[in-house]
Amino acid sequence: MVDRGRRKSRTGVVARLAADKTTVVVIEQLRKHTHYEKYVKRVKRLLVHDEHNECRIGDRVKIMETRPLSKRKHWRLVEIVERAK
């Protein structure tokens, strides 16, 4: 893959097929609470551009930051890491 500078890349799970060429990817993180020092799950839902509509619900995918494609869509699909069972 061509080096695209300092673009962020994440790995998440496809939660929903939102529209044509658009999917919703859920990214979960475990963060330590600053005061209580307990681990808390943080969930982020990102709209991802899927050019060929190849994702299915439950797939683990790798996404990369890109230019704004719509109001909320700033990520694109790089590859499908693991297919849903």
N, C-alpha and C positions, 0 to 999 in steps of 0.2 A: 504494500500500500504506500502511496505517495505521502511523504511527510507534509502535514498541513499546518505546521507551526505549533502554537500552544493551544490547540482546541481541546476541550474537555471530552473525555469518553467515559461512558458508564456501561454497566451491565445490569439488565433488569428482566422482568417477566412481562409478557404481553397480557394485559388485563382485559382489553376490549378492542374491537375493530370499530373505530369511530365513524369513519366515512371512507369514500373512495381514496385510496393512497394514504390513509391516515390511521395510525394505531395509537392506543394509549398504553404506555409502558410504566410499570410500577417499580420503583427503586426503594429498597428497604435498607436502613442503616441502623446500627446499634450505637448510640451515643451515651456517654456517661453524664449523668446529671451533675451540674456544677456544685450544688449544695449537698444533695443527699447521696451522691456517688453511686447511685443505682443505675443500671443500664436501662435505657428507654428506647423503644423502637420508633424510628422516624420513617414516615412513608411519603414519597414524592411521586406524583403522577405527571408524566410528561407526554406531550403530543409529539409523535414521531412520524416523519415522512417515509413511507414505504412505497417506492416507485412502482414495483411490480406486483403489489398485493400478495406477497408470498408468506406473510406471517399468519400464524393461527394462535388462538387463545391458549396460553400456557407455555408458549415457546420462550426459551431464554435467549435474549438477543443482546448484541453489542451495538451501542448507538454513539454518535459523535455530534458535537455541536456544529451548527452551520449558520448561514445567514438567515434572517427572518423570512420564513416562507408564508406565514399568515400572522394573525394577531397573537396566537399562543404557540405556534409551531416553530421551534428553533433547533430541532434535532433531526437527524436522518439516520436511517438504518445502515449499519456497516455490514453486519453478518448475523446469521442465525447460529448461535453457539450450540444449542441443543433443542431438538424438536419435542413437542409435548407428547406424552404417552397416552 
